Amino acid sequence: MDLKEFFLKQKQATHEGVLKVFRQIPAEQMAWRPAPDMLSLGEMVRHVWVSEEGARRMAIDGDFGYFERRIPQGLGAVLGGVESLEKELGHIENVHQETVRQVSKLPLDRWEEERVNESLQIRRRVAVVLFGITEHHIHHRAQVSAFLHVLTGQKASPYHV
């Protein structure tokens, strides 16, 4: 198994786990947030797919557009309005499929290329950016799982559904 195959396998497994947890968000609780300045559950769901799309564009195309807005202006500049849980999960699925499609076509020699934006002080290899997508998903999957446990008293785990 080469690096690309490993990534694609890990990406699919992570994606399935994220969906298992996010599907447990009660639709009426999408606006719930654990504290006033924290993301709501719906904003976390949206953040997962918006950031994946931005990171993929940087890795595959060298397009720093997401980060050129996100870093100086904050998350609100790129997040947009939250739709229903079903629509947000649909966006997650569409972005995931596009990432899989584009990564599947990415030659292995390009995984070592560096993406550099001096003004943002970003210097990352394509492989690091791509694997960062799954790390970011796992982080927010665990965050939502913990918040749902507090909010509902029920376990929200990709392993016990």
Secondary structure, DSSP 8 states (H G I E B T S, - for coil): --HHHHHHHHHHHHHHHHHHHHTTS-GGGTT--SSTTS--HHHHHHHHHHHHHHHHHHHHH---HHHHHHHHH-THHHH-----HHHHHHHHHHHHHHHHHHHHHS-GGGGG-EEEEGGGTEEEEHHHHHHHHHHHHHHHHHHHHHHHHHHHSS---SS--
